[in-house]
C-alpha cells in the first residue's frame, strides 16, 4: 500500500473506533447481577433469577479440562460442604459446549452445576471476556437480592474456593 492509502485506512479505522460503543464499566460490588439464562450440565435451562433468595457463587473460567481450570473446579468440589453451610451454591461458567461441560463434570466428580456459554453471552454480560474469546478467571459473590457483593479478579485457582468461603462468612456476619 502506498502512503495515501494507508492514511485513509488509518483514518477509517480511527473513525470506526471512535463511533463504536464503549465497553460497559466493569461490574463492582453493589451492582445488580446481570440476569441470564444458560444451559446447565444437565441440559436444562438455568436462570440466575431462580437464585433470588439465596447466595450464589458464580465463577468464570477459561476452558474445561485445562490444568488451572481443573485445579479450581476440584478446589470448589473439595470445599463444597463449607460453602453450602453458608447457604450458597456454586456455578461454574465457561464458553465450553454442553458436551465439554458434561465430560468435565463427570471426569472430576463435580457436585455443583457447570453452565455452558458457547456463544459468550454470559461472559460478555459479566465483562469476563479475555484473549481469544475465552473467559478470564473471575469470581462473583451474589447476594439473595441478586446484588453483586464481591468480585475477585486476581484468582488463584487453588485458593479461590477458600477465599470464597471466607468472604461469604465475612459478608454474612456483617449484616
Residue frames as qw, qx, qy, qz and C-alpha x, y, z in Angstrom:
[[0.000, 0.889, 0.459, 0.000, 0.00, 0.00, 0.00],
 [0.378, 0.454, -0.051, 0.805, 1.17, 3.50, -0.69],
 [0.180, -0.085, -0.483, 0.853, 1.19, 6.27, 1.90],
 [0.391, -0.094, -0.059, -0.914, -2.14, 8.00, 0.94],
 [0.697, -0.185, -0.602, -0.344, -3.93, 4.61, 1.02],
 [0.519, -0.158, -0.692, 0.477, -2.50, 3.86, 4.48],
 [0.025, -0.010, 0.291, -0.956, -3.52, 7.31, 5.73],
 [0.571, -0.149, -0.282, -0.757, -7.10, 6.78, 4.51],
 [0.707, -0.173, -0.685, -0.037, -7.24, 3.29, 6.01],
 [0.356, -0.087, -0.603, 0.709, -5.95, 4.62, 9.32],
 [0.240, -0.068, 0.096, -0.964, -8.50, 7.45, 9.30],
 [0.678, -0.182, -0.476, -0.530, -11.33, 4.99, 8.61],
 [0.629, -0.152, -0.711, 0.277, -10.12, 2.76, 11.45],
 [0.142, -0.036, -0.453, 0.879, -9.96, 5.69, 13.88],
 [0.443, -0.121, -0.125, -0.879, -13.45, 6.83, 12.88],
 [0.718, -0.187, -0.618, -0.260, -14.81, 3.31, 13.39],
 [0.506, -0.139, -0.668, 0.528, -13.20, 3.05, 16.82],
 [0.038, -0.034, 0.260, -0.964, -14.47, 6.48, 17.84],
 [0.574, -0.111, -0.191, -0.789, -18.04, 5.61, 16.87],
 [0.568, -0.098, -0.817, -0.006, -18.01, 2.11, 18.37],
 [0.617, -0.694, -0.137, -0.345, -20.00, 1.72, 21.56],
 [0.044, 0.606, -0.676, 0.416, -17.75, 1.87, 24.58],
 [0.524, -0.112, -0.833, 0.136, -17.42, -1.15, 26.81],
 [0.555, -0.731, -0.244, -0.314, -19.61, -1.08, 29.87],
 [0.157, -0.695, 0.555, -0.428, -17.95, -0.22, 33.15],
 [0.408, 0.106, -0.895, 0.147, -16.70, -3.33, 34.95],
 [0.656, -0.563, -0.410, -0.293, -19.15, -4.85, 37.41],
 [0.150, 0.392, -0.591, 0.689, -18.47, -3.91, 41.02],
 [0.202, -0.356, -0.823, 0.393, -19.88, -4.73, 44.44],
 [0.177, 0.456, 0.340, -0.804, -23.24, -3.01, 44.77],
 [0.349, 0.234, -0.510, -0.750, -24.17, -3.51, 41.10],
 [0.845, 0.120, 0.275, -0.443, -27.17, -5.63, 40.17],
 [0.459, -0.196, 0.817, 0.288, -26.05, -9.00, 38.86],
 [0.414, 0.289, -0.471, -0.724, -26.82, -9.25, 35.14],
 [0.767, 0.093, 0.519, -0.365, -29.65, -11.71, 34.70],
 [0.309, 0.429, -0.730, -0.432, -29.13, -14.52, 32.21],
 [0.924, 0.018, 0.281, -0.259, -30.29, -17.94, 31.15],
 [0.213, 0.581, -0.764, -0.180, -27.74, -20.60, 30.19],
 [0.892, 0.006, -0.391, -0.226, -27.73, -24.35, 29.68],
 [0.564, -0.608, 0.524, -0.193, -26.69, -26.37, 32.73],
 [0.041, 0.399, -0.905, -0.143, -24.58, -29.51, 32.52],
 [0.429, 0.209, 0.836, -0.271, -27.87, -31.41, 33.00],
 [0.141, 0.250, 0.710, 0.643, -29.06, -29.98, 29.66],
 [0.088, -0.782, -0.616, 0.042, -31.69, -27.78, 31.31],
 [0.133, 0.737, 0.042, 0.661, -32.11, -24.02, 31.26],
 [0.501, -0.446, -0.445, 0.593, -30.69, -22.28, 34.31],
 [0.046, 0.822, 0.180, 0.539, -31.84, -18.74, 35.06],
 [0.305, 0.170, -0.501, 0.792, -29.97, -16.59, 37.57],
 [0.446, -0.384, -0.021, -0.808, -33.38, -15.25, 38.59],
 [0.828, -0.272, -0.464, -0.161, -34.07, -18.69, 40.11],
 [0.602, 0.000, -0.518, 0.607, -31.36, -17.92, 42.68],
 [0.212, -0.573, 0.066, -0.789, -33.26, -14.96, 44.15],
 [0.759, -0.547, 0.012, -0.353, -33.39, -15.52, 47.91],
 [0.928, -0.260, 0.099, 0.246, -30.11, -17.45, 48.08],
 [0.199, -0.786, 0.451, 0.374, -26.40, -16.69, 47.91],
 [0.880, 0.459, 0.111, 0.061, -24.70, -17.59, 44.64],
 [0.415, -0.575, 0.504, 0.493, -21.06, -18.18, 43.77],
 [0.736, 0.661, 0.139, -0.044, -20.61, -17.55, 40.06],
 [0.431, -0.610, 0.483, 0.456, -17.11, -18.36, 38.90],
 [0.684, 0.702, -0.095, -0.175, -15.86, -17.92, 35.35],
 [0.605, -0.438, 0.577, 0.329, -13.00, -19.95, 33.93],
 [0.194, 0.561, -0.514, -0.620, -11.30, -20.18, 30.52],
 [0.642, 0.282, -0.603, -0.381, -11.59, -23.82, 29.40],
 [0.899, -0.276, 0.210, -0.266, -12.78, -27.11, 30.85],
 [0.982, 0.080, 0.020, 0.171, -10.05, -29.69, 31.30],
 [0.440, 0.686, -0.332, 0.475, -7.07, -27.36, 31.33],
 [0.569, -0.035, -0.631, 0.526, -4.74, -27.59, 34.35],
 [0.010, -0.097, 0.347, -0.933, -5.73, -24.33, 36.08],
 [0.592, -0.183, -0.191, -0.761, -9.44, -24.83, 35.46],
 [0.767, -0.149, -0.623, -0.035, -9.25, -28.39, 36.74],
 [0.386, 0.006, -0.593, 0.707, -7.41, -27.25, 39.87],
 [0.245, -0.128, 0.165, -0.947, -10.02, -24.55, 40.50],
 [0.713, -0.174, -0.376, -0.566, -13.02, -26.85, 39.91],
 [0.718, -0.118, -0.661, 0.186, -11.59, -29.56, 42.15],
 [0.178, 0.061, -0.501, 0.845, -10.92, -26.99, 44.89],
 [0.499, -0.155, -0.007, -0.852, -14.58, -25.93, 44.71],
 [0.775, -0.122, -0.571, -0.242, -15.60, -29.61, 44.78],
 [0.586, -0.052, -0.658, 0.470, -13.49, -30.19, 47.89],
 [0.046, -0.028, -0.397, 0.916, -14.84, -27.04, 49.62],
 [0.328, -0.354, -0.557, -0.676, -18.46, -27.50, 48.60],
 [0.500, -0.532, -0.670, 0.135, -19.71, -28.59, 52.05],
 [0.334, -0.380, -0.281, 0.815, -18.22, -25.50, 53.70],
 [0.068, -0.046, -0.302, -0.950, -19.65, -23.23, 51.00],
 [0.415, -0.422, -0.668, -0.451, -23.09, -24.81, 51.26],
 [0.428, -0.470, -0.620, 0.459, -23.03, -24.34, 55.05],
 [0.080, -0.254, -0.081, 0.961, -23.11, -20.59, 54.30],
 [0.465, 0.593, 0.513, -0.411, -26.28, -21.13, 52.26],
 [0.271, 0.675, -0.379, -0.572, -24.55, -20.56, 48.94],
 [0.876, 0.246, 0.410, 0.068, -24.45, -22.67, 45.80],
 [0.278, -0.524, 0.521, 0.613, -21.60, -22.79, 43.26],
 [0.724, 0.623, 0.289, -0.064, -21.98, -22.35, 39.49],
 [0.447, -0.391, 0.478, 0.648, -19.06, -22.54, 37.07],
 [0.557, 0.772, 0.200, -0.233, -19.30, -20.76, 33.70],
 [0.340, -0.406, 0.561, 0.636, -17.12, -21.10, 30.62],
 [0.491, 0.502, -0.266, -0.660, -17.53, -20.82, 26.87],
 [0.126, -0.156, 0.969, 0.148, -17.33, -24.59, 26.58],
 [0.537, -0.114, -0.570, -0.611, -20.08, -26.60, 24.89],
 [0.790, -0.338, 0.146, -0.490, -22.63, -28.55, 26.88],
 [0.963, 0.096, -0.248, 0.052, -20.84, -31.79, 25.97],
 [0.473, 0.445, -0.488, 0.583, -17.48, -30.48, 27.22],
 [0.352, -0.491, 0.373, -0.704, -19.05, -29.30, 30.49],
 [0.921, -0.194, -0.006, -0.337, -20.71, -32.68, 31.00],
 [0.868, 0.221, -0.357, 0.264, -17.47, -34.58, 30.38],
 [0.199, 0.517, -0.465, 0.690, -15.50, -32.25, 32.67],
 [0.592, -0.436, 0.258, -0.627, -18.06, -32.64, 35.48],
 [0.980, -0.063, -0.108, -0.156, -18.12, -36.43, 35.15],
 [0.728, 0.372, -0.422, 0.391, -14.35, -36.86, 34.94],
 [0.205, 0.357, -0.512, 0.754, -13.70, -34.79, 38.09],
 [0.375, -0.472, -0.784, 0.149, -16.82, -35.83, 40.04],
 [0.002, -0.139, 0.144, -0.980, -18.01, -32.26, 40.43],
 [0.099, -0.508, -0.836, 0.184, -21.12, -31.96, 42.60],
 [0.103, 0.640, 0.213, -0.731, -22.05, -28.44, 41.52],
 [0.603, 0.686, 0.404, -0.041, -23.54, -27.07, 38.32],
 [0.348, -0.252, 0.419, 0.800, -21.49, -26.07, 35.29],
 [0.440, 0.746, 0.310, -0.392, -23.06, -23.69, 32.79],
 [0.586, 0.178, 0.515, 0.599, -22.31, -23.83, 29.08],
 [0.142, 0.854, 0.113, -0.488, -21.92, -20.42, 27.41],
 [0.681, 0.108, 0.491, 0.533, -20.66, -21.29, 23.91],
 [0.306, 0.771, 0.337, 0.444, -21.96, -18.05, 22.40],
 [0.444, 0.071, -0.268, 0.852, -20.29, -15.96, 25.12],
 [0.226, -0.705, -0.314, -0.595, -23.40, -14.03, 26.16],
 [0.676, -0.701, -0.216, 0.074, -22.94, -14.62, 29.90],
 [0.689, -0.134, 0.012, 0.712, -19.20, -13.94, 29.63],
 [0.197, 0.463, 0.214, 0.837, -19.99, -10.65, 27.88],
 [0.411, -0.767, -0.322, -0.373, -22.65, -9.66, 30.42],
 [0.719, -0.657, -0.077, 0.212, -20.17, -10.10, 33.27],
 [0.167, 0.940, -0.297, 0.013, -17.26, -8.49, 31.42],
 [0.708, -0.481, 0.503, 0.120, -15.00, -11.51, 31.74],
 [0.832, 0.545, 0.050, 0.088, -14.06, -11.90, 28.06],
 [0.476, -0.676, 0.423, 0.371, -10.35, -12.41, 27.63],
 [0.023, 0.524, -0.685, -0.506, -7.86, -13.49, 25.00],
 [0.149, 0.076, -0.893, -0.419, -9.10, -15.48, 22.02],
 [0.579, -0.297, -0.379, -0.658, -12.66, -15.28, 23.32],
 [0.578, -0.228, -0.740, 0.258, -12.01, -17.35, 26.43],
 [0.428, -0.852, -0.189, -0.236, -13.28, -16.09, 29.75],
 [0.127, 0.579, -0.578, 0.562, -10.98, -14.58, 32.32],
 [0.547, -0.253, -0.761, 0.240, -10.82, -16.35, 35.66],
 [0.170, -0.334, 0.232, -0.898, -13.09, -14.14, 37.80],
 [0.284, -0.366, -0.870, 0.166, -15.39, -14.99, 40.70],
 [0.276, -0.403, -0.060, -0.871, -18.55, -13.14, 41.77],
 [0.090, -0.292, -0.854, 0.420, -20.49, -13.50, 45.01],
 [0.278, -0.344, -0.381, -0.812, -24.13, -12.58, 44.52],
 [0.184, -0.011, 0.690, -0.700, -26.41, -11.99, 47.47],
 [0.233, 0.403, 0.877, -0.121, -30.04, -13.18, 47.84],
 [0.292, 0.770, 0.257, -0.506, -31.28, -9.91, 46.30],
 [0.757, 0.452, 0.309, 0.356, -29.13, -10.63, 43.19],
 [0.044, 0.979, -0.196, 0.041, -26.71, -7.84, 44.00],
 [0.762, 0.329, -0.378, 0.410, -23.00, -8.40, 43.45],
 [0.574, -0.818, 0.014, -0.020, -21.32, -8.27, 46.83],
 [0.502, -0.621, 0.509, 0.320, -17.74, -9.29, 45.95],
 [0.777, 0.618, -0.114, -0.030, -15.65, -9.64, 42.79],
 [0.632, -0.524, 0.469, 0.325, -12.32, -11.46, 42.67],
 [0.643, 0.744, -0.136, -0.117, -10.27, -10.69, 39.57],
 [0.155, 0.662, -0.722, 0.124, -6.92, -11.92, 40.88],
 [0.926, -0.178, 0.088, -0.321, -7.98, -15.54, 41.20],
 [0.027, -0.467, 0.884, -0.018, -5.57, -18.23, 42.32],
 [0.701, -0.026, -0.554, -0.448, -7.20, -21.46, 41.09],
 [0.539, -0.057, -0.791, 0.284, -6.03, -23.45, 44.10],
 [0.152, -0.164, -0.569, 0.791, -7.18, -20.86, 46.66],
 [0.271, -0.248, -0.312, -0.876, -10.37, -19.46, 45.11],
 [0.600, -0.440, -0.622, -0.243, -12.75, -21.78, 46.97],
 [0.523, -0.349, -0.510, 0.587, -11.12, -20.98, 50.33],
 [0.085, -0.023, -0.036, 0.996, -11.30, -17.24, 49.65],
 [0.404, -0.337, -0.492, -0.693, -14.94, -17.57, 48.60],
 [0.602, -0.457, -0.649, 0.086, -15.82, -19.43, 51.80],
 [0.398, -0.290, -0.356, 0.794, -14.08, -16.83, 53.96],
 [0.058, -0.067, -0.160, -0.983, -15.67, -13.93, 52.09],
 [0.475, -0.431, -0.612, -0.463, -19.17, -15.45, 52.29],
 [0.563, -0.467, -0.578, 0.363, -18.72, -15.84, 56.05],
 [0.263, -0.180, -0.152, 0.935, -17.47, -12.26, 56.38],
 [0.201, -0.213, -0.361, -0.886, -20.29, -10.78, 54.28],
 [0.544, -0.468, -0.630, -0.296, -22.98, -12.72, 56.10],
 [0.536, -0.446, -0.510, 0.503, -21.65, -11.82, 59.55],
 [0.191, -0.004, -0.013, 0.982, -21.53, -8.13, 58.62],
 [0.217, -0.560, -0.610, -0.517, -25.33, -7.94, 58.43]]
